């Protein structure tokens, strides 16, 4: 009776191990295929171009770092501001008008943040210090964009 009881358990264990091995093989293949896939699934489940996600994440990272820099240390501030400016230029050059991303929340939030900065600097001049109100609004937009990525 003991052997008959154990036989189904052995079969179930062997079947489970085989299934896990098969899933692991598919996972490895899926990982390899995802390297060549030009798209990526976001946290929200949307499928977007990897290049867009990379550009958008760079803008968020560089702009956030720039906003956190102390404007009194002008050399360090300039370096981070220049890095943010380049990221923004790349982002706008590559994605303005691209139908694949213009309806995305992350795109709208980044464009809002960029426009806020552009409006501020066009009115106050390129060397003006950002007000806390503008910084806060830009950071909110960056947080919204990051959450959507």
C-alpha positions in Angstrom: 0.0 0.0 0.0 2.9 2.4 0.8 4.4 1.9 -2.7 1.1 2.6 -4.4 0.7 5.8 -2.4 4.2 7.0 -3.2 4.0 6.2 -7.0 1.6 9.1 -7.8 3.7 11.5 -5.7 6.8 10.5 -7.6 5.0 11.0 -10.9 3.7 14.4 -9.8 7.2 15.5 -8.7 8.8 14.4 -11.9 6.1 16.1 -14.0 6.5 19.3 -11.9 10.3 19.2 -12.4 9.9 18.7 -16.2 7.4 21.5 -16.4 9.7 23.9 -14.5 12.6 22.9 -16.7 10.5 23.6 -19.8 9.4 27.0 -18.4 13.1 27.8 -17.6 14.1 27.0 -21.2 11.3 29.3 -22.5 12.4 32.0 -20.0 16.0 31.8 -21.3 14.8 32.0 -24.9 12.4 34.8 -24.0 15.3 36.7 -22.4 17.4 36.3 -25.5 14.6 37.3 -27.8 13.9 40.4 -25.7 17.4 41.6 -26.4 16.5 41.9 -30.1 12.9 43.2 -29.5 12.8 46.9 -30.2 10.0 47.3 -27.7 9.7 47.0 -24.0 6.8 46.6 -21.6 6.5 49.5 -19.1 5.4 49.3 -15.5 1.9 50.2 -16.6 1.9 47.4 -19.1 2.2 49.5 -22.2 4.5 48.4 -25.0 6.8 51.2 -26.1 10.1 51.5 -28.1 13.1 50.8 -25.9 14.9 53.8 -27.4 12.1 56.0 -26.3 12.2 54.6 -22.8 16.0 55.0 -22.6 15.8 58.7 -23.8 12.9 59.5 -21.4 14.7 57.9 -18.5 17.8 59.9 -19.3 15.9 63.1 -19.3 14.3 62.3 -16.0 17.6 61.4 -14.4 19.6 64.3 -15.8 17.0 66.9 -15.2 16.4 65.7 -11.7 20.1 65.8 -10.9 20.3 69.3 -12.4 17.5 70.6 -10.3 19.1 69.2 -7.1 22.4 70.9 -7.8 23.3 73.9 -5.8 23.3 76.9 -8.3 26.0 78.6 -6.1 28.6 76.1 -7.3 28.4 77.3 -10.9 30.9 74.9 -12.5 29.2 71.8 -11.1 25.7 73.3 -11.8 26.7 74.1 -15.4 27.9 70.5 -16.0 24.7 69.0 -14.8 22.6 71.6 -16.6 24.5 70.9 -19.8 23.9 67.2 -19.4 20.2 67.8 -18.9 20.1 70.2 -21.9 21.6 67.5 -24.2 19.2 64.9 -23.0 16.3 67.2 -23.6 17.5 68.0 -27.1 17.9 64.3 -28.0 14.5 63.5 -26.6 12.8 66.4 -28.4 14.7 65.7 -31.7 13.8 62.0 -31.6 10.2 62.0 -30.3 8.4 65.2 -31.1 5.5 64.3 -33.3 6.1 60.5 -33.1 2.7 59.0 -33.0 4.0 55.9 -31.2 4.6 57.9 -28.0 2.8 61.3 -28.2 -0.3 59.9 -26.5 1.7 58.4 -23.6 1.5 59.9 -20.1 5.2 59.9 -19.8 5.6 61.9 -23.0 3.0 64.5 -21.9 4.6 64.9 -18.5 8.1 65.3 -19.9 6.9 67.8 -22.5 5.1 69.8 -19.7 8.3 69.9 -17.6 10.4 71.0 -20.6 7.9 73.7 -21.6 7.8 75.0 -18.0 11.6 75.4 -18.1 11.6 76.9 -21.6 9.0 79.4 -20.6 10.8 80.4 -17.5 14.2 80.8 -19.1 12.7 82.7 -22.1 11.2 85.2 -19.7 13.9 85.4 -17.1 17.0 84.8 -19.2 19.4 81.8 -19.5 21.3 82.5 -16.2 18.2 83.1 -14.0 17.9 80.9 -10.9 14.8 78.7 -10.9 12.1 79.6 -8.4 11.1 76.9 -5.9 7.6 76.9 -7.4 8.9 76.1 -10.9 11.3 73.5 -9.5 8.4 71.8 -7.6 6.2 71.7 -10.7 9.0 70.3 -12.9 9.8 67.7 -10.2 6.1 66.7 -10.1 6.1 66.2 -13.9 9.3 64.2 -13.7 7.8 62.0 -11.0 4.7 61.5 -13.2 6.8 60.6 -16.2 8.9 58.2 -14.2 5.9 56.5 -12.8 4.5 56.0 -16.3 7.8 54.6 -17.6 
